């Protein structure tokens, strides 16, 4: 579910409906979830290779076009699980995680933040006390411009946003 919103008065941007109501993206994103689950083996292969080859102490992940709703933290959970499994296989300590959730300025990041206490509780229950820290931040803006300093992110993820171009180049 999307709507048009003004950005700086010069351009119109498409963004997903925020909140948790009947017409919200959070309650109308089951198709996107199916696509993400179908692509999970590719995500596993890529992240396993990346972690095996570089073994960062702090795994910095940018989720471009994260939108809002359960799919946002599904990606985060999947990445954490993949790295945790890889660490166990390679007999390594799990890294600290830092996730940068990116979407346009009109995204309802507050709904995501309200779900974080439950997410952290589930993560602690699933992984236990031995698991490292996990930090989740918002980085609003268009990924068509620079969002991060050079060499600051280990992995970029984009599940369903590349076809929602916010501007034509």
Chimera marker file (.cmm) of the C-alpha trace (Angstrom):
<marker_set name="trace">
<marker id="1" x="0.000" y="0.000" z="0.000" r="1" g="1" b="0" radius="0.5"/>
<marker id="2" x="1.613" y="3.241" z="-1.045" r="1" g="1" b="0" radius="0.5"/>
<marker id="3" x="0.858" y="6.904" z="-1.158" r="1" g="1" b="0" radius="0.5"/>
<marker id="4" x="2.380" y="9.996" z="-2.663" r="1" g="1" b="0" radius="0.5"/>
<marker id="5" x="4.081" y="12.470" z="-0.398" r="1" g="1" b="0" radius="0.5"/>
<marker id="6" x="5.812" y="15.763" z="-1.035" r="1" g="1" b="0" radius="0.5"/>
<marker id="7" x="9.530" y="16.100" z="-0.450" r="1" g="1" b="0" radius="0.5"/>
<marker id="8" x="10.923" y="19.632" z="-0.424" r="1" g="1" b="0" radius="0.5"/>
<marker id="9" x="7.985" y="20.774" z="-2.554" r="1" g="1" b="0" radius="0.5"/>
<marker id="10" x="9.699" y="20.017" z="-5.896" r="1" g="1" b="0" radius="0.5"/>
<marker id="11" x="9.164" y="16.305" z="-6.298" r="1" g="1" b="0" radius="0.5"/>
<marker id="12" x="6.641" y="13.677" z="-5.316" r="1" g="1" b="0" radius="0.5"/>
<marker id="13" x="7.890" y="10.512" z="-3.676" r="1" g="1" b="0" radius="0.5"/>
<marker id="14" x="6.117" y="7.199" z="-3.306" r="1" g="1" b="0" radius="0.5"/>
<marker id="15" x="6.293" y="5.764" z="0.189" r="1" g="1" b="0" radius="0.5"/>
<marker id="16" x="4.515" y="2.967" z="1.984" r="1" g="1" b="0" radius="0.5"/>
<marker id="17" x="1.651" y="3.645" z="4.379" r="1" g="1" b="0" radius="0.5"/>
<marker id="18" x="3.009" y="3.721" z="7.907" r="1" g="1" b="0" radius="0.5"/>
<marker id="19" x="1.553" y="2.522" z="11.169" r="1" g="1" b="0" radius="0.5"/>
<marker id="20" x="-0.202" y="-0.766" z="11.775" r="1" g="1" b="0" radius="0.5"/>
<marker id="21" x="-3.694" y="-0.034" z="10.458" r="1" g="1" b="0" radius="0.5"/>
<marker id="22" x="-5.726" y="-1.997" z="7.919" r="1" g="1" b="0" radius="0.5"/>
<marker id="23" x="-4.150" y="-0.216" z="4.905" r="1" g="1" b="0" radius="0.5"/>
<marker id="24" x="-0.613" y="-0.096" z="6.320" r="1" g="1" b="0" radius="0.5"/>
<marker id="25" x="2.300" y="-1.718" z="4.559" r="1" g="1" b="0" radius="0.5"/>
<marker id="26" x="2.976" y="-3.690" z="7.752" r="1" g="1" b="0" radius="0.5"/>
<marker id="27" x="-0.350" y="-5.507" z="7.256" r="1" g="1" b="0" radius="0.5"/>
<marker id="28" x="-0.137" y="-5.791" z="3.468" r="1" g="1" b="0" radius="0.5"/>
<marker id="29" x="3.353" y="-7.099" z="2.769" r="1" g="1" b="0" radius="0.5"/>
<marker id="30" x="2.924" y="-10.884" z="2.694" r="1" g="1" b="0" radius="0.5"/>
<marker id="31" x="3.921" y="-11.050" z="-0.992" r="1" g="1" b="0" radius="0.5"/>
<marker id="32" x="7.204" y="-9.276" z="-0.214" r="1" g="1" b="0" radius="0.5"/>
<marker id="33" x="7.808" y="-11.709" z="2.661" r="1" g="1" b="0" radius="0.5"/>
<marker id="34" x="7.370" y="-14.675" z="0.300" r="1" g="1" b="0" radius="0.5"/>
<marker id="35" x="9.926" y="-13.164" z="-2.077" r="1" g="1" b="0" radius="0.5"/>
<marker id="36" x="12.392" y="-12.616" z="0.760" r="1" g="1" b="0" radius="0.5"/>
<marker id="37" x="12.024" y="-16.197" z="1.974" r="1" g="1" b="0" radius="0.5"/>
<marker id="38" x="12.517" y="-17.480" z="-1.568" r="1" g="1" b="0" radius="0.5"/>
<marker id="39" x="15.753" y="-15.478" z="-1.851" r="1" g="1" b="0" radius="0.5"/>
<marker id="40" x="17.062" y="-16.607" z="1.558" r="1" g="1" b="0" radius="0.5"/>
<marker id="41" x="19.418" y="-19.293" z="0.139" r="1" g="1" b="0" radius="0.5"/>
<marker id="42" x="21.143" y="-16.617" z="-1.952" r="1" g="1" b="0" radius="0.5"/>
<marker id="43" x="21.408" y="-14.411" z="1.141" r="1" g="1" b="0" radius="0.5"/>
<marker id="44" x="22.876" y="-17.346" z="3.102" r="1" g="1" b="0" radius="0.5"/>
<marker id="45" x="25.479" y="-18.076" z="0.453" r="1" g="1" b="0" radius="0.5"/>
<marker id="46" x="26.550" y="-14.446" z="0.125" r="1" g="1" b="0" radius="0.5"/>
<marker id="47" x="26.753" y="-13.668" z="3.839" r="1" g="1" b="0" radius="0.5"/>
<marker id="48" x="28.503" y="-16.954" z="4.650" r="1" g="1" b="0" radius="0.5"/>
<marker id="49" x="31.159" y="-16.214" z="2.035" r="1" g="1" b="0" radius="0.5"/>
<marker id="50" x="31.537" y="-12.625" z="3.227" r="1" g="1" b="0" radius="0.5"/>
<marker id="51" x="31.881" y="-13.581" z="6.884" r="1" g="1" b="0" radius="0.5"/>
<marker id="52" x="34.168" y="-16.532" z="6.158" r="1" g="1" b="0" radius="0.5"/>
<marker id="53" x="36.489" y="-14.336" z="4.083" r="1" g="1" b="0" radius="0.5"/>
<marker id="54" x="36.545" y="-11.214" z="6.244" r="1" g="1" b="0" radius="0.5"/>
<marker id="55" x="35.394" y="-12.163" z="9.803" r="1" g="1" b="0" radius="0.5"/>
<marker id="56" x="34.543" y="-8.630" z="10.981" r="1" g="1" b="0" radius="0.5"/>
<marker id="57" x="34.386" y="-7.963" z="14.730" r="1" g="1" b="0" radius="0.5"/>
<marker id="58" x="31.446" y="-5.667" z="14.052" r="1" g="1" b="0" radius="0.5"/>
<marker id="59" x="29.150" y="-6.708" z="11.198" r="1" g="1" b="0" radius="0.5"/>
<marker id="60" x="27.714" y="-3.515" z="9.684" r="1" g="1" b="0" radius="0.5"/>
<marker id="61" x="24.678" y="-4.118" z="7.489" r="1" g="1" b="0" radius="0.5"/>
<marker id="62" x="22.634" y="-1.568" z="5.532" r="1" g="1" b="0" radius="0.5"/>
<marker id="63" x="19.097" y="-2.604" z="4.600" r="1" g="1" b="0" radius="0.5"/>
<marker id="64" x="18.198" y="-0.326" z="1.688" r="1" g="1" b="0" radius="0.5"/>
<marker id="65" x="14.475" y="0.264" z="1.292" r="1" g="1" b="0" radius="0.5"/>
<marker id="66" x="13.607" y="-1.462" z="4.571" r="1" g="1" b="0" radius="0.5"/>
<marker id="67" x="10.080" y="0.017" z="4.668" r="1" g="1" b="0" radius="0.5"/>
<marker id="68" x="8.149" y="-0.719" z="7.861" r="1" g="1" b="0" radius="0.5"/>
<marker id="69" x="6.636" y="-3.825" z="9.366" r="1" g="1" b="0" radius="0.5"/>
<marker id="70" x="7.567" y="-7.400" z="10.196" r="1" g="1" b="0" radius="0.5"/>
<marker id="71" x="9.666" y="-7.878" z="7.048" r="1" g="1" b="0" radius="0.5"/>
<marker id="72" x="12.137" y="-5.246" z="8.229" r="1" g="1" b="0" radius="0.5"/>
<marker id="73" x="13.187" y="-7.237" z="11.263" r="1" g="1" b="0" radius="0.5"/>
<marker id="74" x="12.814" y="-10.553" z="9.398" r="1" g="1" b="0" radius="0.5"/>
<marker id="75" x="15.808" y="-9.525" z="7.271" r="1" g="1" b="0" radius="0.5"/>
<marker id="76" x="17.711" y="-8.543" z="10.411" r="1" g="1" b="0" radius="0.5"/>
<marker id="77" x="16.901" y="-11.886" z="12.078" r="1" g="1" b="0" radius="0.5"/>
<marker id="78" x="17.863" y="-13.864" z="8.984" r="1" g="1" b="0" radius="0.5"/>
<marker id="79" x="21.236" y="-12.143" z="8.732" r="1" g="1" b="0" radius="0.5"/>
<marker id="80" x="21.949" y="-12.648" z="12.441" r="1" g="1" b="0" radius="0.5"/>
<marker id="81" x="21.016" y="-16.347" z="12.175" r="1" g="1" b="0" radius="0.5"/>
<marker id="82" x="23.190" y="-16.866" z="9.106" r="1" g="1" b="0" radius="0.5"/>
<marker id="83" x="26.223" y="-15.228" z="10.714" r="1" g="1" b="0" radius="0.5"/>
<marker id="84" x="25.631" y="-17.095" z="13.983" r="1" g="1" b="0" radius="0.5"/>
<marker id="85" x="25.477" y="-20.436" z="12.145" r="1" g="1" b="0" radius="0.5"/>
<marker id="86" x="28.627" y="-19.570" z="10.201" r="1" g="1" b="0" radius="0.5"/>
<marker id="87" x="30.459" y="-18.618" z="13.431" r="1" g="1" b="0" radius="0.5"/>
<marker id="88" x="29.483" y="-21.922" z="15.025" r="1" g="1" b="0" radius="0.5"/>
<marker id="89" x="30.699" y="-23.868" z="11.981" r="1" g="1" b="0" radius="0.5"/>
<marker id="90" x="33.989" y="-21.938" z="11.870" r="1" g="1" b="0" radius="0.5"/>
<marker id="91" x="34.425" y="-22.017" z="15.675" r="1" g="1" b="0" radius="0.5"/>
<marker id="92" x="34.502" y="-18.196" z="15.913" r="1" g="1" b="0" radius="0.5"/>
<marker id="93" x="32.961" y="-15.707" z="18.276" r="1" g="1" b="0" radius="0.5"/>
<marker id="94" x="29.863" y="-13.970" z="16.863" r="1" g="1" b="0" radius="0.5"/>
<marker id="95" x="30.420" y="-10.326" z="15.954" r="1" g="1" b="0" radius="0.5"/>
<marker id="96" x="28.680" y="-7.263" z="17.270" r="1" g="1" b="0" radius="0.5"/>
<marker id="97" x="25.943" y="-6.320" z="14.808" r="1" g="1" b="0" radius="0.5"/>
<marker id="98" x="25.094" y="-2.830" z="13.632" r="1" g="1" b="0" radius="0.5"/>
<marker id="99" x="22.121" y="-2.521" z="11.285" r="1" g="1" b="0" radius="0.5"/>
<marker id="100" x="21.331" y="0.645" z="9.359" r="1" g="1" b="0" radius="0.5"/>
<marker id="101" x="17.690" y="0.621" z="8.255" r="1" g="1" b="0" radius="0.5"/>
<marker id="102" x="17.303" y="2.864" z="5.246" r="1" g="1" b="0" radius="0.5"/>
<marker id="103" x="14.239" y="4.185" z="3.494" r="1" g="1" b="0" radius="0.5"/>
<marker id="104" x="12.909" y="7.511" z="2.293" r="1" g="1" b="0" radius="0.5"/>
<marker id="105" x="12.276" y="10.285" z="4.810" r="1" g="1" b="0" radius="0.5"/>
<marker id="106" x="8.517" y="9.561" z="4.797" r="1" g="1" b="0" radius="0.5"/>
<marker id="107" x="9.034" y="6.021" z="6.139" r="1" g="1" b="0" radius="0.5"/>
<marker id="108" x="7.443" y="5.292" z="9.511" r="1" g="1" b="0" radius="0.5"/>
<marker id="109" x="10.627" y="4.474" z="11.425" r="1" g="1" b="0" radius="0.5"/>
<marker id="110" x="8.786" y="5.001" z="14.731" r="1" g="1" b="0" radius="0.5"/>
<marker id="111" x="6.715" y="1.859" z="14.165" r="1" g="1" b="0" radius="0.5"/>
<marker id="112" x="9.944" y="-0.100" z="13.654" r="1" g="1" b="0" radius="0.5"/>
<marker id="113" x="11.479" y="1.375" z="16.809" r="1" g="1" b="0" radius="0.5"/>
<marker id="114" x="8.388" y="0.470" z="18.847" r="1" g="1" b="0" radius="0.5"/>
<marker id="115" x="8.875" y="-3.177" z="17.862" r="1" g="1" b="0" radius="0.5"/>
<marker id="116" x="12.550" y="-3.278" z="18.913" r="1" g="1" b="0" radius="0.5"/>
<marker id="117" x="12.061" y="-4.195" z="22.611" r="1" g="1" b="0" radius="0.5"/>
<marker id="118" x="10.206" y="-7.386" z="21.595" r="1" g="1" b="0" radius="0.5"/>
<marker id="119" x="12.807" y="-8.078" z="18.900" r="1" g="1" b="0" radius="0.5"/>
<marker id="120" x="15.687" y="-7.751" z="21.393" r="1" g="1" b="0" radius="0.5"/>
<marker id="121" x="13.851" y="-9.982" z="23.911" r="1" g="1" b="0" radius="0.5"/>
<marker id="122" x="13.344" y="-12.686" z="21.243" r="1" g="1" b="0" radius="0.5"/>
<marker id="123" x="16.965" y="-12.361" z="20.135" r="1" g="1" b="0" radius="0.5"/>
<marker id="124" x="18.211" y="-12.779" z="23.715" r="1" g="1" b="0" radius="0.5"/>
<marker id="125" x="15.914" y="-15.772" z="24.215" r="1" g="1" b="0" radius="0.5"/>
<marker id="126" x="17.008" y="-17.436" z="20.968" r="1" g="1" b="0" radius="0.5"/>
<marker id="127" x="20.745" y="-16.720" z="21.204" r="1" g="1" b="0" radius="0.5"/>
<marker id="128" x="21.375" y="-16.501" z="24.946" r="1" g="1" b="0" radius="0.5"/>
<marker id="129" x="23.884" y="-14.445" z="26.913" r="1" g="1" b="0" radius="0.5"/>
<marker id="130" x="26.879" y="-15.551" z="24.844" r="1" g="1" b="0" radius="0.5"/>
<marker id="131" x="25.606" y="-13.665" z="21.839" r="1" g="1" b="0" radius="0.5"/>
<marker id="132" x="27.127" y="-10.262" z="21.041" r="1" g="1" b="0" radius="0.5"/>
<marker id="133" x="25.363" y="-6.919" z="20.973" r="1" g="1" b="0" radius="0.5"/>
<marker id="134" x="23.003" y="-5.787" z="18.248" r="1" g="1" b="0" radius="0.5"/>
<marker id="135" x="22.464" y="-2.114" z="17.440" r="1" g="1" b="0" radius="0.5"/>
<marker id="136" x="19.715" y="-0.961" z="15.082" r="1" g="1" b="0" radius="0.5"/>
<marker id="137" x="19.725" y="2.549" z="13.611" r="1" g="1" b="0" radius="0.5"/>
<marker id="138" x="17.697" y="4.440" z="11.025" r="1" g="1" b="0" radius="0.5"/>
<marker id="139" x="19.371" y="6.131" z="8.073" r="1" g="1" b="0" radius="0.5"/>
<marker id="140" x="16.668" y="8.006" z="6.173" r="1" g="1" b="0" radius="0.5"/>
<marker id="141" x="17.278" y="9.226" z="2.634" r="1" g="1" b="0" radius="0.5"/>
<marker id="142" x="17.418" y="8.062" z="-0.956" r="1" g="1" b="0" radius="0.5"/>
<marker id="143" x="19.989" y="5.382" z="-1.717" r="1" g="1" b="0" radius="0.5"/>
<marker id="144" x="20.572" y="7.142" z="-5.040" r="1" g="1" b="0" radius="0.5"/>
<marker id="145" x="22.864" y="9.491" z="-3.112" r="1" g="1" b="0" radius="0.5"/>
<marker id="146" x="25.607" y="8.842" z="-0.566" r="1" g="1" b="0" radius="0.5"/>
<marker id="147" x="24.252" y="7.520" z="2.719" r="1" g="1" b="0" radius="0.5"/>
<marker id="148" x="27.440" y="6.187" z="4.337" r="1" g="1" b="0" radius="0.5"/>
<marker id="149" x="31.155" y="6.963" z="4.388" r="1" g="1" b="0" radius="0.5"/>
<marker id="150" x="33.367" y="4.856" z="2.115" r="1" g="1" b="0" radius="0.5"/>
<marker id="151" x="34.245" y="1.395" z="3.436" r="1" g="1" b="0" radius="0.5"/>
<marker id="152" x="31.909" y="1.704" z="6.428" r="1" g="1" b="0" radius="0.5"/>
<marker id="153" x="29.426" y="-1.074" z="5.568" r="1" g="1" b="0" radius="0.5"/>
<marker id="154" x="30.210" y="-4.812" z="5.301" r="1" g="1" b="0" radius="0.5"/>
<marker id="155" x="26.990" y="-5.812" z="3.568" r="1" g="1" b="0" radius="0.5"/>
<marker id="156" x="24.218" y="-4.019" z="1.677" r="1" g="1" b="0" radius="0.5"/>
<marker id="157" x="20.806" y="-5.666" z="1.436" r="1" g="1" b="0" radius="0.5"/>
<marker id="158" x="17.859" y="-4.648" z="-0.714" r="1" g="1" b="0" radius="0.5"/>
<marker id="159" x="14.925" y="-7.022" z="-1.011" r="1" g="1" b="0" radius="0.5"/>
<marker id="160" x="12.088" y="-5.188" z="-2.735" r="1" g="1" b="0" radius="0.5"/>
<marker id="161" x="13.062" y="-1.574" z="-3.174" r="1" g="1" b="0" radius="0.5"/>
<marker id="162" x="15.206" y="-1.245" z="-6.283" r="1" g="1" b="0" radius="0.5"/>
<marker id="163" x="12.148" y="-1.154" z="-8.521" r="1" g="1" b="0" radius="0.5"/>
<marker id="164" x="10.688" y="1.753" z="-6.482" r="1" g="1" b="0" radius="0.5"/>
<marker id="165" x="12.943" y="4.422" z="-7.886" r="1" g="1" b="0" radius="0.5"/>
<marker id="166" x="12.549" y="7.753" z="-6.121" r="1" g="1" b="0" radius="0.5"/>
<marker id="167" x="14.050" y="9.635" z="-9.050" r="1" g="1" b="0" radius="0.5"/>
<marker id="168" x="14.900" y="9.044" z="-12.673" r="1" g="1" b="0" radius="0.5"/>
<marker id="169" x="18.554" y="9.476" z="-13.639" r="1" g="1" b="0" radius="0.5"/>
<link id1="1" id2="2" r="1" g="1" b="0" radius="0.2"/>
<link id1="2" id2="3" r="1" g="1" b="0" radius="0.2"/>
<link id1="3" id2="4" r="1" g="1" b="0" radius="0.2"/>
<link id1="4" id2="5" r="1" g="1" b="0" radius="0.2"/>
<link id1="5" id2="6" r="1" g="1" b="0" radius="0.2"/>
<link id1="6" id2="7" r="1" g="1" b="0" radius="0.2"/>
<link id1="7" id2="8" r="1" g="1" b="0" radius="0.2"/>
<link id1="8" id2="9" r="1" g="1" b="0" radius="0.2"/>
<link id1="9" id2="10" r="1" g="1" b="0" radius="0.2"/>
<link id1="10" id2="11" r="1" g="1" b="0" radius="0.2"/>
<link id1="11" id2="12" r="1" g="1" b="0" radius="0.2"/>
<link id1="12" id2="13" r="1" g="1" b="0" radius="0.2"/>
<link id1="13" id2="14" r="1" g="1" b="0" radius="0.2"/>
<link id1="14" id2="15" r="1" g="1" b="0" radius="0.2"/>
<link id1="15" id2="16" r="1" g="1" b="0" radius="0.2"/>
<link id1="16" id2="17" r="1" g="1" b="0" radius="0.2"/>
<link id1="17" id2="18" r="1" g="1" b="0" radius="0.2"/>
<link id1="18" id2="19" r="1" g="1" b="0" radius="0.2"/>
<link id1="19" id2="20" r="1" g="1" b="0" radius="0.2"/>
<link id1="20" id2="21" r="1" g="1" b="0" radius="0.2"/>
<link id1="21" id2="22" r="1" g="1" b="0" radius="0.2"/>
<link id1="22" id2="23" r="1" g="1" b="0" radius="0.2"/>
<link id1="23" id2="24" r="1" g="1" b="0" radius="0.2"/>
<link id1="24" id2="25" r="1" g="1" b="0" radius="0.2"/>
<link id1="25" id2="26" r="1" g="1" b="0" radius="0.2"/>
<link id1="26" id2="27" r="1" g="1" b="0" radius="0.2"/>
<link id1="27" id2="28" r="1" g="1" b="0" radius="0.2"/>
<link id1="28" id2="29" r="1" g="1" b="0" radius="0.2"/>
<link id1="29" id2="30" r="1" g="1" b="0" radius="0.2"/>
<link id1="30" id2="31" r="1" g="1" b="0" radius="0.2"/>
<link id1="31" id2="32" r="1" g="1" b="0" radius="0.2"/>
<link id1="32" id2="33" r="1" g="1" b="0" radius="0.2"/>
<link id1="33" id2="34" r="1" g="1" b="0" radius="0.2"/>
<link id1="34" id2="35" r="1" g="1" b="0" radius="0.2"/>
<link id1="35" id2="36" r="1" g="1" b="0" radius="0.2"/>
<link id1="36" id2="37" r="1" g="1" b="0" radius="0.2"/>
<link id1="37" id2="38" r="1" g="1" b="0" radius="0.2"/>
<link id1="38" id2="39" r="1" g="1" b="0" radius="0.2"/>
<link id1="39" id2="40" r="1" g="1" b="0" radius="0.2"/>
<link id1="40" id2="41" r="1" g="1" b="0" radius="0.2"/>
<link id1="41" id2="42" r="1" g="1" b="0" radius="0.2"/>
<link id1="42" id2="43" r="1" g="1" b="0" radius="0.2"/>
<link id1="43" id2="44" r="1" g="1" b="0" radius="0.2"/>
<link id1="44" id2="45" r="1" g="1" b="0" radius="0.2"/>
<link id1="45" id2="46" r="1" g="1" b="0" radius="0.2"/>
<link id1="46" id2="47" r="1" g="1" b="0" radius="0.2"/>
<link id1="47" id2="48" r="1" g="1" b="0" radius="0.2"/>
<link id1="48" id2="49" r="1" g="1" b="0" radius="0.2"/>
<link id1="49" id2="50" r="1" g="1" b="0" radius="0.2"/>
<link id1="50" id2="51" r="1" g="1" b="0" radius="0.2"/>
<link id1="51" id2="52" r="1" g="1" b="0" radius="0.2"/>
<link id1="52" id2="53" r="1" g="1" b="0" radius="0.2"/>
<link id1="53" id2="54" r="1" g="1" b="0" radius="0.2"/>
<link id1="54" id2="55" r="1" g="1" b="0" radius="0.2"/>
<link id1="55" id2="56" r="1" g="1" b="0" radius="0.2"/>
<link id1="56" id2="57" r="1" g="1" b="0" radius="0.2"/>
<link id1="57" id2="58" r="1" g="1" b="0" radius="0.2"/>
<link id1="58" id2="59" r="1" g="1" b="0" radius="0.2"/>
<link id1="59" id2="60" r="1" g="1" b="0" radius="0.2"/>
<link id1="60" id2="61" r="1" g="1" b="0" radius="0.2"/>
<link id1="61" id2="62" r="1" g="1" b="0" radius="0.2"/>
<link id1="62" id2="63" r="1" g="1" b="0" radius="0.2"/>
<link id1="63" id2="64" r="1" g="1" b="0" radius="0.2"/>
<link id1="64" id2="65" r="1" g="1" b="0" radius="0.2"/>
<link id1="65" id2="66" r="1" g="1" b="0" radius="0.2"/>
<link id1="66" id2="67" r="1" g="1" b="0" radius="0.2"/>
<link id1="67" id2="68" r="1" g="1" b="0" radius="0.2"/>
<link id1="68" id2="69" r="1" g="1" b="0" radius="0.2"/>
<link id1="69" id2="70" r="1" g="1" b="0" radius="0.2"/>
<link id1="70" id2="71" r="1" g="1" b="0" radius="0.2"/>
<link id1="71" id2="72" r="1" g="1" b="0" radius="0.2"/>
<link id1="72" id2="73" r="1" g="1" b="0" radius="0.2"/>
<link id1="73" id2="74" r="1" g="1" b="0" radius="0.2"/>
<link id1="74" id2="75" r="1" g="1" b="0" radius="0.2"/>
<link id1="75" id2="76" r="1" g="1" b="0" radius="0.2"/>
<link id1="76" id2="77" r="1" g="1" b="0" radius="0.2"/>
<link id1="77" id2="78" r="1" g="1" b="0" radius="0.2"/>
<link id1="78" id2="79" r="1" g="1" b="0" radius="0.2"/>
<link id1="79" id2="80" r="1" g="1" b="0" radius="0.2"/>
<link id1="80" id2="81" r="1" g="1" b="0" radius="0.2"/>
<link id1="81" id2="82" r="1" g="1" b="0" radius="0.2"/>
<link id1="82" id2="83" r="1" g="1" b="0" radius="0.2"/>
<link id1="83" id2="84" r="1" g="1" b="0" radius="0.2"/>
<link id1="84" id2="85" r="1" g="1" b="0" radius="0.2"/>
<link id1="85" id2="86" r="1" g="1" b="0" radius="0.2"/>
<link id1="86" id2="87" r="1" g="1" b="0" radius="0.2"/>
<link id1="87" id2="88" r="1" g="1" b="0" radius="0.2"/>
<link id1="88" id2="89" r="1" g="1" b="0" radius="0.2"/>
<link id1="89" id2="90" r="1" g="1" b="0" radius="0.2"/>
<link id1="90" id2="91" r="1" g="1" b="0" radius="0.2"/>
<link id1="91" id2="92" r="1" g="1" b="0" radius="0.2"/>
<link id1="92" id2="93" r="1" g="1" b="0" radius="0.2"/>
<link id1="93" id2="94" r="1" g="1" b="0" radius="0.2"/>
<link id1="94" id2="95" r="1" g="1" b="0" radius="0.2"/>
<link id1="95" id2="96" r="1" g="1" b="0" radius="0.2"/>
<link id1="96" id2="97" r="1" g="1" b="0" radius="0.2"/>
<link id1="97" id2="98" r="1" g="1" b="0" radius="0.2"/>
<link id1="98" id2="99" r="1" g="1" b="0" radius="0.2"/>
<link id1="99" id2="100" r="1" g="1" b="0" radius="0.2"/>
<link id1="100" id2="101" r="1" g="1" b="0" radius="0.2"/>
<link id1="101" id2="102" r="1" g="1" b="0" radius="0.2"/>
<link id1="102" id2="103" r="1" g="1" b="0" radius="0.2"/>
<link id1="103" id2="104" r="1" g="1" b="0" radius="0.2"/>
<link id1="104" id2="105" r="1" g="1" b="0" radius="0.2"/>
<link id1="105" id2="106" r="1" g="1" b="0" radius="0.2"/>
<link id1="106" id2="107" r="1" g="1" b="0" radius="0.2"/>
<link id1="107" id2="108" r="1" g="1" b="0" radius="0.2"/>
<link id1="108" id2="109" r="1" g="1" b="0" radius="0.2"/>
<link id1="109" id2="110" r="1" g="1" b="0" radius="0.2"/>
<link id1="110" id2="111" r="1" g="1" b="0" radius="0.2"/>
<link id1="111" id2="112" r="1" g="1" b="0" radius="0.2"/>
<link id1="112" id2="113" r="1" g="1" b="0" radius="0.2"/>
<link id1="113" id2="114" r="1" g="1" b="0" radius="0.2"/>
<link id1="114" id2="115" r="1" g="1" b="0" radius="0.2"/>
<link id1="115" id2="116" r="1" g="1" b="0" radius="0.2"/>
<link id1="116" id2="117" r="1" g="1" b="0" radius="0.2"/>
<link id1="117" id2="118" r="1" g="1" b="0" radius="0.2"/>
<link id1="118" id2="119" r="1" g="1" b="0" radius="0.2"/>
<link id1="119" id2="120" r="1" g="1" b="0" radius="0.2"/>
<link id1="120" id2="121" r="1" g="1" b="0" radius="0.2"/>
<link id1="121" id2="122" r="1" g="1" b="0" radius="0.2"/>
<link id1="122" id2="123" r="1" g="1" b="0" radius="0.2"/>
<link id1="123" id2="124" r="1" g="1" b="0" radius="0.2"/>
<link id1="124" id2="125" r="1" g="1" b="0" radius="0.2"/>
<link id1="125" id2="126" r="1" g="1" b="0" radius="0.2"/>
<link id1="126" id2="127" r="1" g="1" b="0" radius="0.2"/>
<link id1="127" id2="128" r="1" g="1" b="0" radius="0.2"/>
<link id1="128" id2="129" r="1" g="1" b="0" radius="0.2"/>
<link id1="129" id2="130" r="1" g="1" b="0" radius="0.2"/>
<link id1="130" id2="131" r="1" g="1" b="0" radius="0.2"/>
<link id1="131" id2="132" r="1" g="1" b="0" radius="0.2"/>
<link id1="132" id2="133" r="1" g="1" b="0" radius="0.2"/>
<link id1="133" id2="134" r="1" g="1" b="0" radius="0.2"/>
<link id1="134" id2="135" r="1" g="1" b="0" radius="0.2"/>
<link id1="135" id2="136" r="1" g="1" b="0" radius="0.2"/>
<link id1="136" id2="137" r="1" g="1" b="0" radius="0.2"/>
<link id1="137" id2="138" r="1" g="1" b="0" radius="0.2"/>
<link id1="138" id2="139" r="1" g="1" b="0" radius="0.2"/>
<link id1="139" id2="140" r="1" g="1" b="0" radius="0.2"/>
<link id1="140" id2="141" r="1" g="1" b="0" radius="0.2"/>
<link id1="141" id2="142" r="1" g="1" b="0" radius="0.2"/>
<link id1="142" id2="143" r="1" g="1" b="0" radius="0.2"/>
<link id1="143" id2="144" r="1" g="1" b="0" radius="0.2"/>
<link id1="144" id2="145" r="1" g="1" b="0" radius="0.2"/>
<link id1="145" id2="146" r="1" g="1" b="0" radius="0.2"/>
<link id1="146" id2="147" r="1" g="1" b="0" radius="0.2"/>
<link id1="147" id2="148" r="1" g="1" b="0" radius="0.2"/>
<link id1="148" id2="149" r="1" g="1" b="0" radius="0.2"/>
<link id1="149" id2="150" r="1" g="1" b="0" radius="0.2"/>
<link id1="150" id2="151" r="1" g="1" b="0" radius="0.2"/>
<link id1="151" id2="152" r="1" g="1" b="0" radius="0.2"/>
<link id1="152" id2="153" r="1" g="1" b="0" radius="0.2"/>
<link id1="153" id2="154" r="1" g="1" b="0" radius="0.2"/>
<link id1="154" id2="155" r="1" g="1" b="0" radius="0.2"/>
<link id1="155" id2="156" r="1" g="1" b="0" radius="0.2"/>
<link id1="156" id2="157" r="1" g="1" b="0" radius="0.2"/>
<link id1="157" id2="158" r="1" g="1" b="0" radius="0.2"/>
<link id1="158" id2="159" r="1" g="1" b="0" radius="0.2"/>
<link id1="159" id2="160" r="1" g="1" b="0" radius="0.2"/>
<link id1="160" id2="161" r="1" g="1" b="0" radius="0.2"/>
<link id1="161" id2="162" r="1" g="1" b="0" radius="0.2"/>
<link id1="162" id2="163" r="1" g="1" b="0" radius="0.2"/>
<link id1="163" id2="164" r="1" g="1" b="0" radius="0.2"/>
<link id1="164" id2="165" r="1" g="1" b="0" radius="0.2"/>
<link id1="165" id2="166" r="1" g="1" b="0" radius="0.2"/>
<link id1="166" id2="167" r="1" g="1" b="0" radius="0.2"/>
<link id1="167" id2="168" r="1" g="1" b="0" radius="0.2"/>
<link id1="168" id2="169" r="1" g="1" b="0" radius="0.2"/>
</marker_set>
